[in-house]
Amino acid sequence: MQVLLTAAVIGLVAHYICGQAGPAAIVIGNGLALSSTAVVLQVLQERGESTSRHGRATFSVLLFQ
Protein backbone atom coordinates (compact mmCIF):
# COMPACT_ATOMS: atom_id res chain seq x y z
CA MET A 1 0.00 0.00 0.00
CA GLN A 2 2.81 2.41 0.90
CA VAL A 3 4.68 1.79 -2.35
CA LEU A 4 1.53 2.32 -4.43
CA LEU A 5 0.64 5.51 -2.59
CA THR A 6 4.18 6.86 -2.90
CA ALA A 7 4.32 5.98 -6.60
CA ALA A 8 0.98 7.68 -7.20
CA VAL A 9 1.96 10.88 -5.38
CA ILE A 10 5.33 11.13 -7.11
CA GLY A 11 3.72 10.34 -10.46
CA LEU A 12 1.11 13.05 -9.98
CA VAL A 13 3.78 15.58 -9.02
CA ALA A 14 5.84 14.62 -12.07
CA HIS A 15 2.80 14.93 -14.32
CA TYR A 16 1.11 18.09 -13.05
CA ILE A 17 3.98 20.10 -11.62
CA CYS A 18 6.93 19.00 -13.76
CA GLY A 19 4.89 18.62 -16.96
CA GLN A 20 5.86 15.02 -17.76
CA ALA A 21 3.63 12.93 -20.01
CA GLY A 22 1.39 10.33 -18.35
CA PRO A 23 3.49 7.22 -19.12
CA ALA A 24 6.72 8.99 -18.16
CA ALA A 25 5.17 10.16 -14.88
CA ILE A 26 4.15 6.57 -14.08
CA VAL A 27 7.68 5.30 -14.71
CA ILE A 28 9.18 8.10 -12.62
CA GLY A 29 6.76 7.46 -9.75
CA ASN A 30 7.37 3.71 -9.71
CA GLY A 31 11.13 4.05 -10.03
CA LEU A 32 11.47 6.51 -7.18
CA ALA A 33 9.06 4.62 -4.93
CA LEU A 34 11.04 1.39 -5.33
CA SER A 35 14.49 2.95 -5.14
CA SER A 36 14.18 3.58 -1.40
CA THR A 37 14.98 -0.07 -0.69
CA ALA A 38 18.37 0.14 -2.36
CA VAL A 39 19.20 3.44 -0.70
CA VAL A 40 18.28 2.28 2.81
CA LEU A 41 20.21 -0.98 2.46
CA GLN A 42 23.30 0.92 1.32
CA VAL A 43 23.08 3.32 4.26
CA LEU A 44 22.68 0.42 6.71
CA GLN A 45 25.74 -1.31 5.27
CA GLU A 46 27.85 1.87 5.32
CA ARG A 47 27.02 2.42 8.98
CA GLY A 48 27.67 -1.22 9.83
CA GLU A 49 24.12 -1.59 11.14
CA SER A 50 22.85 -4.24 8.71
CA THR A 51 23.41 -7.02 11.27
CA SER A 52 22.01 -5.11 14.25
CA ARG A 53 18.52 -5.74 15.57
CA HIS A 54 17.02 -2.61 14.00
CA GLY A 55 18.97 -3.24 10.78
CA ARG A 56 17.44 -6.69 10.43
CA ALA A 57 13.99 -5.31 11.24
CA THR A 58 14.40 -2.58 8.63
CA PHE A 59 15.52 -5.13 6.06
CA SER A 60 12.48 -7.29 6.86
CA VAL A 61 10.11 -4.38 6.29
CA LEU A 62 11.83 -3.43 3.02
CA LEU A 63 11.72 -7.03 1.84
CA PHE A 64 8.02 -7.25 2.66
CA GLN A 65 7.33 -4.13 0.61
C-alpha positions in Angstrom: 0.0 0.0 0.0 2.8 2.4 0.9 4.7 1.8 -2.4 1.5 2.3 -4.4 0.6 5.5 -2.6 4.2 6.9 -2.9 4.3 6.0 -6.6 1.0 7.7 -7.2 2.0 10.9 -5.4 5.3 11.1 -7.1 3.7 10.3 -10.5 1.1 13.0 -10.0 3.8 15.6 -9.0 5.8 14.6 -12.1 2.8 14.9 -14.3 1.1 18.1 -13.0 4.0 20.1 -11.6 6.9 19.0 -13.8 4.9 18.6 -17.0 5.9 15.0 -17.8 3.6 12.9 -20.0 1.4 10.3 -18.3 3.5 7.2 -19.1 6.7 9.0 -18.2 5.2 10.2 -14.9 4.1 6.6 -14.1 7.7 5.3 -14.7 9.2 8.1 -12.6 6.8 7.5 -9.7 7.4 3.7 -9.7 11.1 4.1 -10.0 11.5 6.5 -7.2 9.1 4.6 -4.9 11.0 1.4 -5.3 14.5 2.9 -5.1 14.2 3.6 -1.4 15.0 -0.1 -0.7 18.4 0.1 -2.4 19.2 3.4 -0.7 18.3 2.3 2.8 20.2 -1.0 2.5 23.3 0.9 1.3 23.1 3.3 4.3 22.7 0.4 6.7 25.7 -1.3 5.3 27.9 1.9 5.3 27.0 2.4 9.0 27.7 -1.2 9.8 24.1 -1.6 11.1 22.9 -4.2 8.7 23.4 -7.0 11.3 22.0 -5.1 14.3 18.5 -5.7 15.6 17.0 -2.6 14.0 19.0 -3.2 10.8 17.4 -6.7 10.4 14.0 -5.3 11.2 14.4 -2.6 8.6 15.5 -5.1 6.1 12.5 -7.3 6.9 10.1 -4.4 6.3 11.8 -3.4 3.0 11.7 -7.0 1.8 8.0 -7.2 2.7 7.3 -4.1 0.6 
